[in-house]
Amino acid sequence: MTTGQVTFSRENPSPRYRELIALYRKMHVEGEAARNLRPEQVFPGRSLPIHAIPIKEWIDRFGARTILDYGAGKGMQYEWRNLQLSDGRRVESLQSFWGVESITCYDPAYEPFSQVPEGKFDGVICTDVLEHCPEPDVPWILRELFGYARKFVYGNIACHRAKATLPNGENAHCTVRPESWWRERLAEAAQAYPSVRYRFILERRYRNLIGLKRRRRLPVEG
């Protein structure tokens, strides 16, 4: 994306992107003071298992053998055993359930996974990540997601504020945009990769007529 005369990219991310990466690195090491969370409780990978079943469906659909988890946090989701899925089933692990040969974790804010991946992967998954990225950097990050994929990209995006708070007091979701905005950004990124299919779940929290909290999930495919 261009701001003024500057085009942001992997090689030249925005100053805001660099600032946020530094804040997230701090949280990984020190925890989240606002919610009294210890470092091991911050971004462990808890948001992924609820997507395990639809990801499995896409893995089987495309015969995927290699997976890149882009924005994997601490990657603990792949260490958990006897994992309960959203339908109540228990599986030995995510990798055994998916039946893939390898899962590569990448997260620029977590030192063990901070090295930029090389090559391509059959499938790329990106859960609870994009809303944490600065708006000017979203286009190049989406292009990068599609560029890593041979067959598919699967992810979810929250269109609402987060529970998490950054060390500087800001809400962790820095790009809160409506579903229509994200749909356009996804379509733009996908244009250069016509052989790569994608499915994203756009999530929005709201209150119904009697004031109860509800969550709307809108699937977007291409």
Salt bridges, closest charged atoms under 4 A:
GLU19 OE1 - ARG16 NH1 3.05
GLU30 OE1 - LYS26 NZ 2.99
GLU32 OE1 - ARG35 NH2 2.98
GLU40 OE2 - ARG38 NE 2.69
ASP60 OD1 - LYS56 NZ 3.40
ASP87 OD2 - ARG89 NE 2.69
GLU101 OE2 - ARG65 NE 3.44
ASP122 OD1 - ARG150 NH1 3.13
ASP128 OD1 - HIS132 NE2 3.35
ASP128 OD1 - HIS173 NE2 3.91
GLU131 OE2 - HIS173 NE2 3.74
GLU135 OE1 - ARG177 NE 3.59
GLU144 OE1 - ARG10 NH2 2.51
GLU170 OE1 - ARG16 NH2 2.45
GLU179 OE2 - ARG204 NE 3.64
GLU179 OE2 - ARG216 NH1 3.67
GLU184 OE1 - ARG185 NH2 3.45
GLU188 OE2 - ARG185 NH2 2.83
GLU203 OE1 - ARG215 NH1 3.18
GLU203 OE2 - ARG217 NE 3.44
GLU221 OE2 - ARG199 NH1 2.21
